[in-house]
Amino acid sequence: MKALVAARSEPHRVVDEDGNAEPYRPQLSIDDRVALAAARDVAEEVTAVGIGGETAQRCVRAALERSADEGLHVAYDPIEEAAGDKYATVLARVAARESPDVVVVGQSSSFAGSEIATLVGERLDWPVATRVTRLGTPNIDADVTVDQGELAVQRKLAIGRQEAVVVQSPTVLGIDAGYTDPDRAPLSTIVAGQQAEIETVPLEDVAPRESRFSMSVGPVTIEDVTPNERWGRGRPPRTGTVEERIYRMLGRGSDGGSSVGEQIDTSPEDAAARVVTYLEEHQLL
């Protein structure tokens, strides 16, 4: 079985024996370390995937040092953290490219967490199991029969309640943080991971319609743009002081430069009614 594991970052802070704390540094998410351990339980070949800049590449390297067999870095220069749906889109494209039997994602990562597994499954049209606490033979009283190409999954329903289900591969799994406590890798694995090569693929090769800007924006569409007519065809005033120009651009002044507004000396209810009437008369509401 072949598994694809997300390698995302989250801020870590190290406190030494004297109580001195180092500044926060982005490192491989603890939840994705748990997901990597889960993938190792069922897959003979595990590929760690990082999406982003240098931080994502370091997370892939950390996954290699923790027993991942291969590393793949989808590279672009991020403006800020990727929107969850955009991250899921790129991860799904990588899965379609690599054809794994299972995509494994840490369920509760601080970055693009619980929704990622579901979104990846939707984009690939694969079955999804979330809040997974065990893979393989369940340790609860459940009668499951696993056929060829299927995987037994135990998942959390609520506090004190779990169920065992069978999913058909390929599938997407969201691993619960309580799946295991990831151990440190042996020195030989760490050295091998430090020496392993990481395949780097530009974002545009994986998702041609995405860019460093769209990755941060998320699902936004612009249907209509209405210009601010108070600005006069987009050209700001050229005369007067800076304050007068700003007030005129905001529609608070006049050509004479006055910036004094009308003071309404009445009850709050009457003042609100007069403001609404003014906005309606000028088609601003």
C-alpha positions as a Markdown table, in Angstrom:
| # | Residue | x | y | z |
|---|---|---|---|---|
| 1 | Met | 0.0 | 0.0 | 0.0 |
| 2 | Lys | 1.2 | 3.5 | -0.9 |
| 3 | Ala | 0.3 | 6.5 | 1.4 |
| 4 | Leu | 0.5 | 10.3 | 0.9 |
| 5 | Val | 1.0 | 12.3 | 4.1 |
| 6 | Ala | 0.6 | 16.1 | 4.5 |
| 7 | Ala | 3.6 | 17.8 | 6.0 |
| 8 | Arg | 2.4 | 21.1 | 7.4 |
| 9 | Ser | 4.0 | 23.5 | 9.9 |
| 10 | Glu | 3.0 | 25.0 | 13.2 |
| 11 | Pro | 4.8 | 27.2 | 15.6 |
| 12 | His | 6.9 | 25.5 | 18.3 |
| 13 | Arg | 8.7 | 27.0 | 21.2 |
| 14 | Val | 11.5 | 25.4 | 23.1 |
| 15 | Val | 12.1 | 26.1 | 26.8 |
| 16 | Asp | 15.5 | 25.2 | 28.2 |
| 17 | Glu | 16.3 | 23.9 | 31.7 |
| 18 | Asp | 16.7 | 27.4 | 33.0 |
| 19 | Gly | 13.3 | 28.4 | 31.9 |
| 20 | Asn | 14.5 | 30.5 | 29.0 |
| 21 | Ala | 12.1 | 30.3 | 26.0 |
| 22 | Glu | 13.4 | 30.6 | 22.4 |
| 23 | Pro | 11.3 | 32.5 | 19.9 |
| 24 | Tyr | 8.6 | 30.5 | 18.1 |
| 25 | Arg | 9.8 | 28.6 | 15.1 |
| 26 | Pro | 7.7 | 26.8 | 12.5 |
| 27 | Gln | 8.3 | 23.0 | 12.6 |
| 28 | Leu | 6.5 | 19.9 | 11.4 |
| 29 | Ser | 3.0 | 19.9 | 12.9 |
| 30 | Ile | 2.6 | 17.4 | 15.8 |
| 31 | Asp | -0.7 | 16.2 | 14.3 |
| 32 | Asp | 1.1 | 15.4 | 11.0 |
| 33 | Arg | 3.7 | 13.5 | 12.9 |
| 34 | Val | 0.9 | 11.4 | 14.3 |
| 35 | Ala | -0.5 | 11.1 | 10.8 |
| 36 | Leu | 2.9 | 9.9 | 9.5 |
| 37 | Ala | 3.0 | 7.3 | 12.3 |
| 38 | Ala | -0.5 | 6.1 | 11.2 |
| 39 | Ala | 0.5 | 5.9 | 7.6 |
| 40 | Arg | 3.5 | 3.8 | 8.6 |
| 41 | Asp | 1.2 | 1.3 | 10.3 |
| 42 | Val | -0.6 | 0.4 | 7.0 |
| 43 | Ala | 1.6 | 1.4 | 4.1 |
| 44 | Glu | 4.9 | 0.1 | 2.8 |
| 45 | Glu | 5.7 | 3.3 | 0.9 |
| 46 | Val | 5.0 | 6.7 | 2.4 |
| 47 | Thr | 5.5 | 10.1 | 0.6 |
| 48 | Ala | 5.5 | 13.3 | 2.6 |
| 49 | Val | 4.0 | 16.3 | 0.8 |
| 50 | Gly | 4.8 | 20.0 | 1.6 |
| 51 | Ile | 3.0 | 22.9 | 0.0 |
| 52 | Gly | 4.5 | 26.4 | 0.2 |
| 53 | Gly | 7.9 | 28.0 | 0.6 |
| 54 | Glu | 11.1 | 27.1 | 2.5 |
| 55 | Thr | 9.1 | 26.2 | 5.7 |
| 56 | Ala | 7.1 | 23.6 | 3.8 |
| 57 | Gln | 10.4 | 22.1 | 2.4 |
| 58 | Arg | 11.8 | 21.9 | 6.0 |
| 59 | Cys | 8.6 | 20.1 | 7.1 |
| 60 | Val | 9.1 | 17.5 | 4.3 |
| 61 | Arg | 12.7 | 17.1 | 5.4 |
| 62 | Ala | 11.5 | 16.6 | 9.0 |
| 63 | Ala | 9.1 | 13.9 | 7.8 |
| 64 | Leu | 11.9 | 12.2 | 5.9 |
| 65 | Glu | 13.9 | 12.2 | 9.2 |
| 66 | Arg | 10.9 | 10.5 | 10.9 |
| 67 | Ser | 10.7 | 7.6 | 8.4 |
| 68 | Ala | 8.9 | 8.9 | 5.3 |
| 69 | Asp | 10.3 | 7.1 | 2.2 |
| 70 | Glu | 10.0 | 10.0 | -0.2 |
| 71 | Gly | 9.5 | 13.8 | -0.1 |
| 72 | Leu | 7.6 | 16.0 | -2.5 |
| 73 | His | 7.7 | 19.8 | -2.2 |
| 74 | Val | 5.1 | 21.8 | -4.2 |
| 75 | Ala | 6.9 | 25.1 | -4.3 |
| 76 | Tyr | 5.7 | 28.7 | -4.4 |
| 77 | Asp | 6.4 | 31.9 | -2.6 |
| 78 | Pro | 3.5 | 32.3 | -0.2 |
| 79 | Ile | 2.1 | 35.7 | 0.9 |
| 80 | Glu | 0.6 | 34.2 | 4.0 |
| 81 | Glu | -0.9 | 30.8 | 5.1 |
| 82 | Ala | -2.8 | 29.1 | 2.3 |
| 83 | Ala | -6.6 | 29.0 | 2.6 |
| 84 | Gly | -7.9 | 25.6 | 3.6 |
| 85 | Asp | -9.8 | 24.9 | 0.4 |
| 86 | Lys | -6.8 | 25.9 | -1.8 |
| 87 | Tyr | -4.4 | 23.7 | 0.2 |
| 88 | Ala | -6.9 | 20.8 | -0.2 |
| 89 | Thr | -7.1 | 21.5 | -4.0 |
| 90 | Val | -3.3 | 21.3 | -4.4 |
| 91 | Leu | -3.0 | 18.2 | -2.2 |
| 92 | Ala | -5.8 | 16.5 | -4.2 |
| 93 | Arg | -3.9 | 17.3 | -7.4 |
| 94 | Val | -0.8 | 15.8 | -6.0 |
| 95 | Ala | -2.7 | 12.7 | -5.0 |
| 96 | Ala | -4.1 | 12.4 | -8.5 |
| 97 | Arg | -0.5 | 12.6 | -9.8 |
| 98 | Glu | 1.0 | 10.1 | -7.4 |
| 99 | Ser | -2.0 | 7.6 | -7.3 |
| 100 | Pro | -1.7 | 6.6 | -3.6 |
| 101 | Asp | -3.9 | 4.1 | -1.9 |
| 102 | Val | -4.5 | 6.4 | 1.0 |
| 103 | Val | -4.1 | 10.1 | 1.7 |
| 104 | Val | -3.4 | 10.7 | 5.4 |
| 105 | Val | -3.9 | 14.1 | 7.1 |
| 106 | Gly | -3.5 | 15.2 | 10.7 |
| 107 | Gln | -7.1 | 16.0 | 11.9 |
| 108 | Ser | -6.4 | 18.8 | 14.3 |
| 109 | Ser | -3.5 | 20.8 | 12.9 |
| 110 | Ser | -3.5 | 24.5 | 13.7 |
| 111 | Phe | -3.0 | 25.2 | 10.0 |
| 112 | Ala | -5.8 | 24.1 | 7.7 |
| 113 | Gly | -6.8 | 21.3 | 10.0 |
| 114 | Ser | -10.1 | 19.4 | 10.3 |
| 115 | Glu | -11.6 | 20.4 | 7.0 |
| 116 | Ile | -8.7 | 19.3 | 4.8 |
| 117 | Ala | -9.4 | 15.5 | 4.8 |
| 118 | Thr | -13.1 | 16.1 | 3.8 |
| 119 | Leu | -12.2 | 18.7 | 1.1 |
| 120 | Val | -9.5 | 16.4 | -0.4 |
| 121 | Gly | -12.0 | 13.5 | -0.5 |
| 122 | Glu | -14.6 | 15.7 | -2.2 |
| 123 | Arg | -12.2 | 16.8 | -4.9 |
| 124 | Leu | -11.0 | 13.3 | -5.6 |
| 125 | Asp | -14.5 | 11.7 | -5.1 |
| 126 | Trp | -12.9 | 9.3 | -2.6 |
| 127 | Pro | -14.4 | 7.9 | 0.6 |
| 128 | Val | -13.3 | 9.8 | 3.7 |
| 129 | Ala | -13.0 | 8.7 | 7.3 |
| 130 | Thr | -12.3 | 11.4 | 10.0 |
| 131 | Arg | -11.3 | 11.3 | 13.7 |
| 132 | Val | -9.5 | 8.0 | 13.1 |
| 133 | Thr | -8.1 | 6.5 | 16.3 |
| 134 | Arg | -7.0 | 3.1 | 15.0 |
| 135 | Leu | -6.2 | 1.4 | 11.6 |
| 136 | Gly | -6.5 | -2.3 | 11.1 |
| 137 | Thr | -8.1 | -4.7 | 13.6 |
| 138 | Pro | -10.3 | -2.6 | 15.9 |
| 139 | Asn | -9.8 | -2.9 | 19.7 |
| 140 | Ile | -13.6 | -2.5 | 20.4 |
| 141 | Asp | -16.3 | -5.1 | 20.2 |
| 142 | Ala | -17.1 | -4.8 | 16.5 |
| 143 | Asp | -17.6 | -7.4 | 13.8 |
| 144 | Val | -15.9 | -6.2 | 10.6 |
| 145 | Thr | -15.0 | -8.2 | 7.5 |
| 146 | Val | -12.2 | -6.7 | 5.3 |
| 147 | Asp | -12.0 | -7.7 | 1.7 |
| 148 | Gln | -9.2 | -7.1 | -0.9 |
| 149 | Gly | -8.7 | -3.3 | -1.4 |
| 150 | Glu | -10.4 | -2.4 | 1.8 |
| 151 | Leu | -9.2 | -1.0 | 5.2 |
| 152 | Ala | -10.6 | -1.4 | 8.7 |
| 153 | Val | -10.9 | 2.0 | 10.4 |
| 154 | Gln | -11.8 | 2.8 | 14.0 |
| 155 | Arg | -13.0 | 6.3 | 14.5 |
| 156 | Lys | -14.2 | 8.5 | 17.3 |
| 157 | Leu | -17.9 | 9.5 | 17.5 |
| 158 | Ala | -18.1 | 11.3 | 20.8 |
| 159 | Ile | -16.6 | 11.1 | 24.2 |
| 160 | Gly | -16.5 | 7.4 | 25.2 |
| 161 | Arg | -18.0 | 6.3 | 21.8 |
| 162 | Gln | -16.2 | 4.8 | 18.9 |
| 163 | Glu | -17.2 | 2.8 | 15.8 |
| 164 | Ala | -15.4 | 0.4 | 13.4 |
| 165 | Val | -16.0 | 0.8 | 9.7 |
| 166 | Val | -14.5 | -0.5 | 6.5 |
| 167 | Val | -13.5 | 1.9 | 3.7 |
| 168 | Gln | -12.6 | 1.1 | 0.1 |
| 169 | Ser | -9.2 | 2.3 | -1.1 |
| 170 | Pro | -8.2 | 4.8 | -2.4 |
| 171 | Thr | -9.4 | 6.7 | 0.6 |
| 172 | Val | -8.7 | 9.8 | 2.6 |
| 173 | Leu | -8.1 | 9.6 | 6.4 |
| 174 | Gly | -8.2 | 12.3 | 9.0 |
| 175 | Ile | -6.1 | 11.0 | 11.9 |
| 176 | Asp | -7.2 | 12.0 | 15.5 |
| 177 | Ala | -4.4 | 13.5 | 17.7 |
| 178 | Gly | -5.0 | 10.6 | 20.1 |
| 179 | Tyr | -4.0 | 7.9 | 17.6 |
| 180 | Thr | -0.5 | 7.6 | 19.1 |
| 181 | Asp | 2.3 | 9.5 | 20.8 |
| 182 | Pro | 4.9 | 9.8 | 18.0 |
| 183 | Asp | 8.3 | 8.5 | 19.1 |
| 184 | Arg | 11.6 | 9.9 | 18.1 |
| 185 | Ala | 13.2 | 8.2 | 15.1 |
| 186 | Pro | 16.4 | 6.2 | 15.5 |
| 187 | Leu | 19.6 | 7.9 | 14.5 |
| 188 | Ser | 20.0 | 5.8 | 11.3 |
| 189 | Thr | 16.6 | 7.0 | 10.1 |
| 190 | Ile | 17.4 | 10.6 | 10.9 |
| 191 | Val | 20.7 | 10.4 | 9.0 |
| 192 | Ala | 19.0 | 8.8 | 6.0 |
| 193 | Gly | 16.3 | 11.5 | 6.0 |
| 194 | Gln | 18.9 | 14.2 | 6.0 |
| 195 | Gln | 20.6 | 12.7 | 3.0 |
| 196 | Ala | 17.4 | 11.9 | 1.0 |
| 197 | Glu | 16.5 | 14.0 | -2.0 |
| 198 | Ile | 13.3 | 16.0 | -2.1 |
| 199 | Glu | 11.5 | 16.3 | -5.4 |
| 200 | Thr | 10.5 | 19.9 | -6.0 |
| 201 | Val | 7.6 | 20.7 | -8.3 |
| 202 | Pro | 6.4 | 24.3 | -9.1 |
| 203 | Leu | 2.9 | 25.2 | -8.0 |
| 204 | Glu | 1.9 | 26.0 | -11.6 |
| 205 | Asp | 2.8 | 22.5 | -12.7 |
| 206 | Val | 0.4 | 21.0 | -10.2 |
| 207 | Ala | -2.4 | 23.5 | -10.2 |
| 208 | Pro | -2.0 | 25.8 | -13.3 |
| 209 | Arg | -4.9 | 28.1 | -12.3 |
| 210 | Glu | -3.5 | 28.9 | -8.8 |
| 211 | Ser | -1.0 | 31.5 | -7.9 |
| 212 | Arg | 0.7 | 32.8 | -4.8 |
| 213 | Phe | -2.1 | 35.3 | -4.5 |
| 214 | Ser | -5.0 | 33.0 | -5.0 |
| 215 | Met | -3.6 | 30.4 | -2.6 |
| 216 | Ser | -4.1 | 32.9 | 0.3 |
| 217 | Val | -7.5 | 34.4 | -0.8 |
| 218 | Gly | -9.7 | 31.3 | -0.9 |
| 219 | Pro | -13.1 | 31.1 | -2.6 |
| 220 | Val | -13.7 | 34.7 | -3.7 |
| 221 | Thr | -15.5 | 35.8 | -6.9 |
| 222 | Ile | -16.1 | 39.3 | -8.2 |
| 223 | Glu | -19.4 | 39.7 | -10.0 |
| 224 | Asp | -19.8 | 43.5 | -10.2 |
| 225 | Val | -17.6 | 46.5 | -9.4 |
| 226 | Thr | -19.3 | 49.9 | -8.7 |
| 227 | Pro | -16.9 | 52.9 | -8.8 |
| 228 | Asn | -17.1 | 55.5 | -6.1 |
| 229 | Glu | -18.6 | 58.4 | -8.0 |
| 230 | Arg | -17.6 | 60.9 | -5.3 |
| 231 | Trp | -14.0 | 60.5 | -6.4 |
| 232 | Gly | -14.8 | 61.8 | -9.9 |
| 233 | Arg | -13.7 | 59.1 | -12.3 |
| 234 | Gly | -11.0 | 57.9 | -10.0 |
| 235 | Arg | -8.9 | 61.1 | -10.1 |
| 236 | Pro | -8.3 | 62.6 | -6.7 |
| 237 | Pro | -8.5 | 66.4 | -6.2 |
| 238 | Arg | -5.3 | 68.3 | -7.0 |
| 239 | Thr | -5.9 | 71.5 | -5.0 |
| 240 | Gly | -6.2 | 72.3 | -1.4 |
| 241 | Thr | -4.4 | 71.0 | 1.7 |
| 242 | Val | -3.9 | 67.3 | 2.3 |
| 243 | Glu | -6.7 | 67.3 | 4.9 |
| 244 | Glu | -9.1 | 69.1 | 2.5 |
| 245 | Arg | -8.3 | 66.6 | -0.3 |
| 246 | Ile | -8.9 | 63.6 | 1.9 |
| 247 | Tyr | -12.2 | 65.0 | 3.1 |
| 248 | Arg | -13.3 | 65.8 | -0.4 |
| 249 | Met | -12.4 | 62.3 | -1.6 |
| 250 | Leu | -14.5 | 60.9 | 1.2 |
| 251 | Gly | -17.4 | 63.1 | 0.3 |
| 252 | Arg | -17.3 | 65.0 | 3.5 |
| 253 | Gly | -16.2 | 68.4 | 2.1 |
| 254 | Ser | -17.1 | 70.7 | -0.7 |
| 255 | Asp | -15.2 | 72.4 | -3.5 |
| 256 | Gly | -14.6 | 75.2 | -1.1 |
| 257 | Gly | -12.7 | 72.9 | 1.2 |
| 258 | Ser | -15.2 | 72.9 | 4.1 |
| 259 | Ser | -15.0 | 69.8 | 6.2 |
| 260 | Val | -17.7 | 70.6 | 8.7 |
| 261 | Gly | -20.6 | 68.1 | 8.8 |
| 262 | Glu | -24.2 | 68.7 | 9.9 |
| 263 | Gln | -24.7 | 68.2 | 13.7 |
| 264 | Ile | -28.1 | 66.7 | 14.6 |
| 265 | Asp | -29.2 | 67.9 | 18.0 |
| 266 | Thr | -32.1 | 65.6 | 18.7 |
| 267 | Ser | -32.9 | 62.3 | 20.3 |
| 268 | Pro | -30.9 | 59.2 | 19.0 |
| 269 | Glu | -34.1 | 57.7 | 17.5 |
| 270 | Asp | -34.9 | 60.9 | 15.5 |
| 271 | Ala | -31.2 | 61.3 | 14.5 |
| 272 | Ala | -31.1 | 57.7 | 13.2 |
| 273 | Ala | -34.3 | 58.2 | 11.2 |
| 274 | Arg | -32.9 | 61.4 | 9.6 |
| 275 | Val | -29.7 | 59.7 | 8.7 |
| 276 | Val | -31.6 | 56.8 | 7.0 |
| 277 | Thr | -33.8 | 59.3 | 5.1 |
| 278 | Tyr | -30.7 | 61.2 | 3.9 |
| 279 | Leu | -29.0 | 57.9 | 2.7 |
| 280 | Glu | -32.2 | 56.8 | 0.9 |
| 281 | Glu | -32.6 | 60.2 | -0.8 |
| 282 | His | -29.0 | 60.1 | -2.1 |
| 283 | Gln | -29.4 | 56.4 | -3.1 |
| 284 | Leu | -26.7 | 55.3 | -0.6 |
| 285 | Leu | -28.7 | 52.8 | 1.2 |
